Amino acid sequence: MTATVDFALPAELEAPGPPESRGLPRDGVRMLVSRAATGTVAHHRFTDLPGLLLPGDLLVVNTSRTLPAAVPAGPGLVVHFGTALPDGTWLVEPRIPAGQSSIPNGPVPPPRTIPLPGGVELALTGRATARLWHARLSVAVLPYLLRYGEPIRYSYAARSWPLEAYQTVFGRHQGSAEMPSAARPFSTSVVTELATRGVTIVPVRLHCGVSSLEADEDPYPEQYDVPPATARLVDLTRRSGGRVIAVGTTVVRALETAARARQAGWTSLVVTEDTGLLAVDALLTGLHEPRSSHLRLLAAFHEPGLLAACYEAAVSRGYLWHEFGDVHLMLP
């Protein structure tokens, strides 16, 4: 297994809410910038992004929209809806409410039939992993979640935030249990400046499943689609000497899967230093938890010493973590 970065994450560096709640605009977060060629780390604002990219660069974004994927199931249970499967079932995680958030259900098996608000039932049909279950809802899932669900919330969130706080400007297709958060800082003004500087923005779609914050787990299989036009532009950009810049680890996973499979569908690919990169040159991402699978993906872009230096700098400079936090631009 590829080594990952280990560090202590102080609680005060966990962003409790969106930057708007801290008096900043959406695009007002900080951005750590690291360069593999020089081994350097620099500090910027996200609004500096257009000036750090080059004409001919290709920025690839995820168009998945975030669902209100958490459904209360009574005083002792909440269900997180994760990933829709081809047979109409979903991967779900029953969790135990704990204060303003929830914790994993652990070894205690949940009821095999769970009554949910609105008089519907969720039937658990078997375990998928230690945390996830295969399940079937008695009604159509997406309309049900849009009516009864809430955004998934973790313990570091200061309070509940509206669903719109969990959307990006690129979101078009409902399906993510959790926000493709690397793109959250983008604003219409940043997108406009990127376009005027000759940076092309193209879409992929990968619906994010439930996160793996509680354990050192690989990401679960997720549904993705790389449109043919995007695939052509990725190939053309690389052949012409431009850089393909993924906005988020989800985009890396989609593009690297497509480079190997050349078809849409489901991906179980776990990108690491060992797998290497066939389609992506650079990455804009959030700051990730110690020992997470996301950090093993980042090792495909930077050697261990530089990656460790990035996280040491982020901690020492007080960068903020998680979906409402700051971002990291990893350049070749």
Protein Blocks (a to p, Z undefined) as FASTA:
>chain_A
ZZdddddddfklpcfbdfklnopafklcccddddfklopacdddfklmmmmpcehiacdd
dfbdcddfbccebjkbccddfbdcfkopacddddddehjbccdebjadcdfbdcdehhia
cddfbdfblmbccdddfbdfklmmmmmmccdddfklmbdcdfklmpcfkbmbghifbdcf
klmmpcfklmmmmmmnopacdddddddddddfkbccddddddddddfklmmmmmmmmmno
pacddedjklmmmmmmmmmnopacddfbdcdfknopakbcbdcdddddehiaklmmmmmm
pcfklmmmmmmmmmmnopaehjklccddddZZ
